[in-house]
Amino acid sequence: MKTIVVIPLAVLILAVAIFAAGGASRQAGAHPASAIIDNGTIQLGVWDEGHLNVPGGTPSSGEGTTDVGVRYVPSNTEATAPGCLCEGWGAADATSAATGWANEDFGAPFNLTVESFTFDADSATSVVTVGSTLRVTHDYQPSPLTPNLYQVTVTIENISGADVDLRYRRVMDWDVEPTAFSEFVTIDPGTATELLFDSNDGFASPDPLNGPSDLGSTGAFTDVGPDDHGALFDFGFGTVAPGATKQFRTYYGGAANETEALAVLAAVGAEVFSLGQPDTADGPTLGTPNTFIFAFSGVGGAPVFATPTPTPTPTATATPSPTPVPSPAATALPPTGGRPTGGSGSVPWLAVAIGALALMSGGAWLAYQRRHAR
């Protein structure tokens, strides 16, 4: 006799929904820890594996999403969380094919073990291992040079017993509010020798061994769009010996316009960058009402923009007072009855002068009398 088990349709639908949700992404409760950090200008949502897009924030001003990826606090606009939670990273050894990665849109992180995750109000540090090959640290801190950026110091250590051919990928789908799903994207690869490939494919796998992919734009491009796309960066750091490390920096942030965003990139010496700008009237030209930023430094290139040099404050130079010209010293006449300078006689000089005058007058009078007598 056969036994027929009837599964209620509601139970079946619920099971399918749970499976689908678990396959698509891991939300609150699935991760051991996550943090929403901000410095008053930029807010980031960081998972314990070091990637972005976490739940639990306030509704954004555009799509009203409560997921936080990269937010510009002054306008409460979100740049990576609306729509798919497509932001992540991966690290690998191209020689042994050991790889590990994390991206909410691709489900549970692959081949990563969290060693530690610490955070406070404005910073977070994730340390994970990729199998027994790599240890990867993402240290999120407010940039000391500008409030418009978070700097992320990435340190990758070879914990295996053999050399590794180190690879790293970072990828994000720009969904820039107020026009999420329709933005203009710019990438400038600069002169970075460790950048292997870049494109506008923000939906690509976070696995650095997955190979190049694009949505029509690679290399250097400016204001491509409007479209729903993002940025993909693949780096190759060459041979890293056992126990050795590679360190570089990434930057996430935003600004009120493009001019301000470029000044921010110059301030930190960015070597590679992407801008995400909304599909507004002045979005691709002026970058208003907000321009979002993702950038790298320490990847083998020169800064794309000259780092501004502070203008020195002129030092006040005292005007020298003119040297007074000494007036010729007046030669004082000796007092009446005194001796002339250098004199040695005993008769007062005034008496001598009067006597001489009298003699001259007397002589003249005698001469006159003699002429008159004739």
C-alpha positions as CSV (number, residue, x, y, z in Angstrom):
1,M,0.0,0.0,0.0
2,K,1.4,3.4,-1.0
3,T,1.5,6.3,1.4
4,I,1.0,9.7,-0.3
5,V,2.4,12.7,1.6
6,V,0.7,15.9,0.7
7,I,2.7,19.0,1.3
8,P,0.6,22.1,1.8
9,L,1.2,24.7,-1.0
10,A,1.9,27.5,1.6
11,V,4.7,25.4,3.2
12,L,6.2,24.7,-0.2
13,I,6.1,28.4,-1.2
14,L,7.8,29.4,2.1
15,A,10.5,26.8,1.7
16,V,11.3,28.1,-1.8
17,A,11.3,31.7,-0.6
18,I,13.8,30.8,2.2
19,F,16.1,29.0,-0.2
20,A,16.0,31.8,-2.7
21,A,16.8,34.4,0.0
22,G,19.6,32.4,1.3
23,G,21.1,31.9,-2.1
24,A,20.9,35.6,-3.1
25,S,22.5,37.2,-0.1
26,R,23.1,37.0,3.7
27,Q,21.3,39.7,5.7
28,A,21.3,40.5,9.4
29,G,21.7,37.5,11.6
30,A,23.6,35.5,9.0
31,H,26.9,37.3,9.6
32,P,28.5,37.1,13.0
33,A,29.1,40.9,12.9
34,S,28.8,44.0,10.8
35,A,29.1,47.7,11.5
36,I,27.8,51.0,10.1
37,I,30.5,53.6,10.6
38,D,30.7,57.3,9.7
39,N,32.9,60.4,10.1
40,G,30.1,62.9,9.8
41,T,30.4,63.2,6.0
42,I,30.7,59.7,4.7
43,Q,29.0,56.6,6.1
44,L,30.0,53.0,5.3
45,G,28.3,49.6,6.0
46,V,31.1,47.0,6.6
47,W,30.7,43.3,7.0
48,D,33.1,41.2,9.0
49,E,34.7,39.8,5.9
50,G,35.5,43.4,4.8
51,H,33.0,44.0,2.0
52,L,30.2,46.6,2.0
53,N,26.3,46.8,1.9
54,V,24.9,45.9,5.3
55,P,21.3,46.3,6.6
56,G,20.1,48.4,9.5
57,G,20.6,52.0,8.4
58,T,18.1,54.8,8.1
59,P,16.1,55.1,4.8
60,S,18.2,56.9,2.1
61,S,16.8,60.1,0.5
62,G,16.5,58.5,-2.9
63,E,15.3,54.9,-3.0
64,G,14.6,54.8,0.8
65,T,16.9,51.8,1.2
66,T,18.0,50.9,4.7
67,D,21.0,49.0,3.5
68,V,24.2,51.0,3.8
69,G,27.1,50.7,1.4
70,V,28.6,54.2,0.7
71,R,26.5,57.1,1.8
72,Y,27.1,60.9,1.5
73,V,25.7,62.1,4.8
74,P,25.0,65.8,3.9
75,S,22.3,64.6,1.4
76,N,21.7,61.1,2.8
77,T,22.3,59.7,-0.7
78,E,23.4,56.1,-1.2
79,A,25.7,54.9,-4.0
80,T,26.0,51.0,-3.8
81,A,23.1,49.6,-1.8
82,P,20.0,50.3,-3.9
83,G,19.0,47.3,-6.0
84,C,21.5,44.5,-5.9
85,L,24.0,44.4,-3.0
86,C,26.8,44.2,-5.6
87,E,30.0,45.2,-3.9
88,G,32.9,43.0,-2.9
89,W,36.5,41.8,-3.1
90,G,38.6,38.7,-3.7
91,A,42.2,37.7,-3.2
92,A,44.0,34.7,-4.8
93,D,47.2,33.0,-5.7
94,A,47.3,32.5,-9.4
95,T,49.9,29.8,-9.2
96,S,48.0,27.3,-6.9
97,A,44.5,28.7,-7.8
98,A,43.7,29.2,-4.1
99,T,41.1,31.9,-4.0
100,G,38.6,33.5,-1.7
101,W,36.0,36.3,-2.0
102,A,33.0,38.1,-0.5
103,N,30.1,39.9,-2.2
104,E,26.5,39.9,-0.8
105,D,25.0,39.4,-4.3
106,F,27.0,36.1,-4.7
107,G,25.7,34.5,-1.5
108,A,27.9,33.3,1.4
109,P,31.6,34.3,1.2
110,F,33.8,31.7,-0.4
111,N,36.8,30.1,1.3
112,L,37.1,32.9,3.9
113,T,37.5,32.4,7.6
114,V,37.1,35.5,9.8
115,E,39.9,35.7,12.4
116,S,38.8,39.0,13.9
117,F,36.4,41.9,13.3
118,T,36.6,45.0,15.5
119,F,34.9,48.4,15.1
120,D,33.8,51.6,16.8
121,A,31.7,54.6,15.8
122,D,34.0,55.6,12.9
123,S,36.3,52.7,12.0
124,A,36.3,49.0,11.4
125,T,39.0,46.3,10.9
126,S,38.4,42.9,9.3
127,V,41.0,40.1,9.3
128,V,40.3,36.9,7.3
129,T,42.2,34.0,5.9
130,V,41.9,32.6,2.4
131,G,42.3,28.9,3.1
132,S,45.8,28.3,4.4
133,T,47.4,30.6,1.7
134,L,46.6,34.3,2.5
135,R,45.7,36.5,5.4
136,V,43.8,39.7,4.3
137,T,43.2,42.7,6.5
138,H,40.9,45.6,5.5
139,D,41.4,48.5,7.9
140,Y,38.7,51.2,7.4
141,Q,39.6,54.6,8.9
142,P,38.5,58.2,8.2
143,S,41.1,59.8,5.9
144,P,43.3,62.2,7.9
145,L,43.5,64.4,4.8
146,T,39.8,65.0,3.9
147,P,36.4,64.3,5.5
148,N,35.1,63.2,2.1
149,L,36.9,59.9,2.1
150,Y,37.4,56.7,4.1
151,Q,40.8,55.2,3.5
152,V,41.1,51.4,3.6
153,T,44.5,50.0,4.3
154,V,44.6,46.6,2.7
155,T,47.4,44.2,3.9
156,I,47.7,40.8,2.3
157,E,50.2,38.3,3.9
158,N,51.4,35.1,2.4
159,I,50.9,32.5,5.2
160,S,51.7,29.5,3.0
161,G,55.1,27.8,2.7
162,A,55.6,28.7,-1.0
163,D,55.7,31.8,-3.2
164,V,52.4,33.1,-4.4
165,D,51.4,35.1,-7.5
166,L,49.2,37.5,-5.7
167,R,45.9,38.8,-7.3
168,Y,43.2,41.1,-5.9
169,R,39.9,42.2,-7.3
170,R,37.4,44.9,-6.1
171,V,34.1,45.4,-7.8
172,M,31.0,47.5,-7.2
173,D,27.7,48.4,-9.0
174,W,27.3,52.1,-8.8
175,D,23.6,52.9,-8.0
176,V,24.0,56.6,-7.4
177,E,21.0,58.4,-5.9
178,P,19.0,60.4,-6.6
179,T,18.9,58.4,-9.9
180,A,19.8,54.9,-8.8
181,F,20.2,52.5,-11.7
182,S,21.0,55.3,-14.1
183,E,24.4,56.9,-13.7
184,F,27.4,58.2,-15.5
185,V,30.7,56.3,-14.7
186,T,34.3,57.5,-15.2
187,I,37.5,55.4,-14.7
188,D,41.0,56.7,-14.9
189,P,43.6,53.9,-14.6
190,G,46.5,56.4,-14.4
191,T,49.9,54.9,-14.8
192,A,49.4,52.1,-12.2
193,T,51.7,49.2,-13.3
194,E,49.9,46.7,-10.9
195,L,46.5,47.3,-12.4
196,L,45.9,44.4,-14.8
197,F,42.4,45.3,-16.0
198,D,39.4,47.6,-15.4
199,S,35.9,47.9,-16.8
200,N,32.4,49.2,-16.0
201,D,31.1,45.7,-15.1
202,G,29.9,46.2,-11.6
203,F,28.0,42.9,-11.7
204,A,31.1,40.7,-12.2
205,S,32.1,38.0,-9.8
206,P,34.4,39.1,-7.0
207,D,36.7,36.1,-7.7
208,P,40.0,37.6,-9.1
209,L,40.6,34.3,-11.1
210,N,37.3,34.6,-12.9
211,G,38.8,36.5,-15.8
212,P,38.1,39.9,-17.4
213,S,34.5,41.1,-18.2
214,D,33.0,44.4,-19.2
215,L,29.7,46.1,-20.1
216,G,31.2,47.9,-23.1
217,S,33.9,50.1,-21.5
218,T,37.5,49.3,-20.4
219,G,40.6,51.2,-19.7
220,A,40.2,55.0,-19.4
221,F,36.7,56.4,-20.1
222,T,34.8,59.4,-19.0
223,D,31.0,59.9,-18.3
224,V,29.9,56.7,-19.9
225,G,26.1,56.4,-19.5
226,P,23.5,57.0,-18.4
227,D,23.2,53.2,-17.6
228,D,23.1,50.8,-14.7
229,H,26.8,49.8,-14.4
230,G,29.8,50.2,-12.1
231,A,33.5,49.6,-11.8
232,L,35.7,46.5,-11.8
233,F,39.5,46.5,-10.9
234,D,41.9,43.6,-11.1
235,F,45.4,43.9,-9.7
236,G,48.4,41.7,-10.0
237,F,51.1,42.2,-7.3
238,G,53.6,39.6,-8.6
239,T,55.5,37.2,-6.5
240,V,55.1,37.4,-2.7
241,A,57.4,35.2,-0.6
242,P,56.3,33.2,2.4
243,G,55.8,35.5,5.4
244,A,55.9,38.6,3.2
245,T,53.1,41.1,2.7
246,K,51.7,43.5,0.1
247,Q,50.0,46.7,1.3
248,F,48.1,49.3,-0.6
249,R,45.1,51.6,0.0
250,T,41.6,51.9,-1.3
251,Y,39.3,54.9,-0.8
252,Y,35.5,55.2,-0.7
253,G,33.7,58.5,-0.4
254,G,31.7,61.3,-2.0
255,A,31.5,65.1,-2.5
256,A,28.9,67.7,-3.4
257,N,30.2,68.1,-7.0
258,E,32.9,66.9,-9.4
259,T,35.3,69.8,-8.7
260,E,35.3,68.9,-5.1
261,A,35.7,65.2,-5.8
262,L,38.8,65.8,-8.0
263,A,40.3,68.0,-5.3
264,V,39.7,65.2,-2.8
265,L,41.5,62.7,-5.1
266,A,44.4,65.0,-5.4
267,A,44.7,65.4,-1.6
268,V,45.2,61.7,-1.1
269,G,47.4,61.1,-4.1
270,A,45.0,58.7,-5.8
271,E,46.7,56.6,-8.6
272,V,43.5,54.9,-10.0
273,F,39.9,56.0,-9.5
274,S,36.3,55.8,-10.5
275,L,33.5,58.4,-10.2
276,G,29.8,57.6,-10.1
277,Q,27.5,60.5,-10.9
278,P,23.7,60.7,-11.2
279,D,21.6,61.2,-14.3
280,T,20.6,64.7,-13.4
281,A,20.7,67.8,-15.5
282,D,24.3,68.6,-14.3
283,G,25.3,65.1,-13.3
284,P,27.8,64.3,-16.0
285,T,29.2,67.9,-16.3
286,L,29.2,69.3,-12.8
287,G,28.6,66.2,-10.7
288,T,25.7,67.7,-8.8
289,P,24.0,67.1,-6.4
290,N,26.7,64.5,-5.5
291,T,29.7,62.7,-7.0
292,F,30.8,59.4,-5.5
293,I,34.4,58.2,-5.4
294,F,36.3,54.9,-5.4
295,A,40.1,55.0,-5.7
296,F,43.4,53.3,-5.0
297,S,47.0,54.3,-4.1
298,G,50.2,52.2,-3.6
299,V,49.5,50.2,-6.8
300,G,52.6,51.1,-8.8
301,G,51.5,54.4,-10.3
302,A,52.0,58.2,-9.9
303,P,49.2,60.3,-8.5
304,V,46.8,61.1,-11.3
305,F,46.6,64.7,-10.0
306,A,49.4,66.7,-8.6
307,T,49.2,66.8,-4.8
308,P,48.4,70.4,-3.8
309,T,51.3,72.1,-2.1
310,P,50.2,74.5,0.7
311,T,51.0,78.1,-0.2
312,P,53.5,79.3,2.3
313,T,52.5,82.4,4.3
314,P,54.9,85.2,3.3
315,T,57.2,86.1,6.2
316,A,57.0,89.8,7.0
317,T,60.4,91.4,6.4
318,A,61.2,94.4,8.5
319,T,62.2,97.5,6.5
320,P,65.6,98.6,7.8
321,S,65.6,102.1,9.2
322,P,68.0,104.4,7.3
323,T,71.3,104.8,8.9
324,P,71.5,108.4,10.2
325,V,74.1,110.5,8.5
326,P,76.2,112.1,11.2
327,S,76.1,115.9,11.1
328,P,79.5,117.5,11.2
329,A,80.4,118.3,14.7
330,A,80.2,122.0,15.3
331,T,83.5,123.5,16.5
332,A,82.7,125.5,19.5
333,L,84.3,128.8,19.9
334,P,86.2,129.1,23.1
335,P,84.6,131.1,25.7
336,T,85.4,134.8,26.0
337,G,88.8,135.2,27.7
338,G,89.8,131.7,26.8
339,R,92.5,130.5,24.5
340,P,92.0,129.7,20.9
341,T,92.3,126.1,20.1
342,G,95.9,125.2,19.9
343,G,96.9,128.6,21.2
344,S,99.8,128.9,23.6
345,G,100.1,132.7,24.4
346,S,99.3,134.3,27.7
347,V,97.5,137.4,26.3
348,P,93.8,136.9,25.9
349,W,92.9,136.7,22.2
350,L,90.3,139.4,22.4
351,A,92.8,141.9,23.8
352,V,95.3,141.1,21.1
353,A,92.6,141.7,18.4
354,I,91.6,145.1,19.9
355,G,95.2,146.1,20.2
356,A,95.9,145.3,16.6
357,L,92.8,147.2,15.5
358,A,94.0,150.3,17.5
359,L,97.4,150.2,16.0
360,M,96.0,150.0,12.5
361,S,93.7,153.0,13.2
362,G,96.4,155.1,14.8
363,G,98.8,154.5,11.8
364,A,96.1,155.5,9.4
365,W,95.4,158.7,11.3
366,L,99.2,159.7,11.4
367,A,99.5,159.2,7.7
368,Y,96.5,161.4,7.1
369,Q,98.0,164.2,9.2
370,R,101.3,164.2,7.3
371,R,99.6,164.4,3.9
372,H,97.5,167.2,5.1
373,A,100.5,169.2,6.5
374,R,102.1,169.3,3.1
